[in-house]
Amino acid sequence: MSVHPKWSKAKKQLKSLMCDSLRLRVDFHVINYRKAHDQLGRVVITVDKEEKLSMCTITAEREEYKQEWDIRNETNQYDFDDVSNNRAIQSQAHQQLKEEGIYAQYDFFPALHEYVNSSIKESLQSPDILINILCLLDRRMGKRTLRKMRDTILEEHPIVQYFYELRCEA
């Protein structure tokens, strides 16, 4: 099943929420690898046709696997029959990757859904880096709000800082 009909509608909505000065500079691409076993690929955010954030499923899953082993080694938990513990470790690993700005294609759509169905104020308070980026590109984000963020932006992930600077320049 292709995501294109849903994606084209979502992309149109996303572009309609984007501030005018960045609408032609920033773009979103969903790339599916049809020959991959799960047909997942990546989502890319480009600025001036240059890739700035790639949410590659293969990369994210490889990093999640490594993170899970790091957690197991730190906590000395190697009981693979304990399903609830395995899920907890996987969830912890996945959350840590998102905090580092490492996303898979399948992380993009829930974040997009949450962003579109929340107010700017709610979205700005989200711990999700991706939602923060979408907020910074949003036309509903005012200059006063951007100025208020100037002091706290240095505490954010470097990719969020990049999009903050981009928006301030625009």
N, C-alpha and C positions, 0 to 999 in steps of 0.2 A: 504494500500500500504506500502510495506516495504522500509526502507531506505538503506538496506544492500548493494545492488549493487552500489549505489552512494557512500555510506560511504566507502566501501572497496577501491574504486578508490581514494577517497579523502584521506583516511588514508595512502594509498601507496604513494601518492604525498607528504603528510605531513612528512612521515618518510624519504622520499628521500631528503627533505630539511633540515632534522635535522643533527646537527653536529655528527660526528662519535662516539665521546666519550660518547654521551648520548643516542644514537639510541637504545641500548639494555636496558637502564635503565628507560627511559621515555616512557610511552605508553598512548594511548587515547582509551577510550571505549565509545561506544554509547549504552545505555541501554534503550530499549523501553518496556513499560509495556502494553502488549497486551490487558489486561483486563481493563485498564483505559479507561474512556470515550473518550479521545482524542488520545489514544495510545502513548502519549508522555511520556518520562521518564527523563533521565538525561544523561549528558556527564561527564565523569570523566577523569581527568589527574592523572596518577599515576607515582610515582618515586620509583623505586625498589619495585614495587608491592604494594606500600603504597599510599592510596588516598591523593592527595594534593589539588585538586580543584574539587568540585562537582557542576555541573550546573544542579540542580534539578528544573524541571518545577514547581512542587507543592510548594516547598519552596519559589521560586522566586515569584510566583503569590500571595502567602499568604503575603509575605513581601511587594509586590507592593500594595496590597489592604490596608495594614496598612499605608504605605507611603502616599497613596492617601488621606486617612482620616486625616493624620497629616497635609497635605497641605490644605485640606478643612477647618480644624479647625483653622489653622494659618491665612488663608485668608478670613475666614467667607463666603465661597462660597458653598452653599448647593442647588443651582438650578440644579436639575438633568435633567431638560428638555433642558438645554442649551448644545447641543451635542458638539459644537466646544470647549466650556470651559471644558467639561468633558474629551474630548480627550487631550486637553492641559495639564490638571492635570495628566492624566494617563501617558502621554509622559514624563512629568517632573518627576513623581515618578519612571518611568522605568529608566530614565537617572541617577537619583540619586542612584538607586540600582546598576547599572553598575559601577558607580564611587566607590561604596563600595565593589565591587567585587562579587556581588550577581547576578548570571546569571541563565537563564533558558536554557533548551536544545535548544530551538529555537533561542537563541542568538548566539550559537556557530557557526552555519553554515554560517550566513552572515559575522561574524568576520573572519572565515576561508577563505571565498571567497574573502573578501577585502584584507586579508594578502597575499594570493597566487597571487592575481592580482596586487600587488603593489610592489614597490622596497623596499629594506630594509630601506633606508633612509626615505621614506614616512611612512612606517609602524612604525618606531621608534618614529615618531612625532605624531602618533595617540594617542588620549586621551583614547582609549579603552584598558583596562588592559589586556584583552585576547590577543589582537594583540601584545601588548608589550611582553607578555610571549612567544608567538610563535616566535617573533624576537630573543629573548634571546636564544632560542633553535636552531636557524637557523645556518647552517654551513657557510652561507655567512656573518655572523657577525664576524668581525675580532677582534683580540686582542687589537688593537689600539682603536677601537670604544668602546670596553668593558672598557678599562682604562679611556677613556674620561667620561664614565658614572659614575665612582666611586664617584665623588663629588655630583652628582644630584640624585643618586639612593636612598638616604635616604629620599627624598621627595616623593618617589613612594609608592604605596600600599604595605603592607607587603608581599603579595604573589608574587609580581613582584620582591621585594628584595630577597625573597627566591630563585626564579629561576635565578636571577642574581648571587647569591652566588654559586648555583649549577653549573652554566655554568663556572664561574671563577675557581672553584675547578676542573672541568673536563678539 
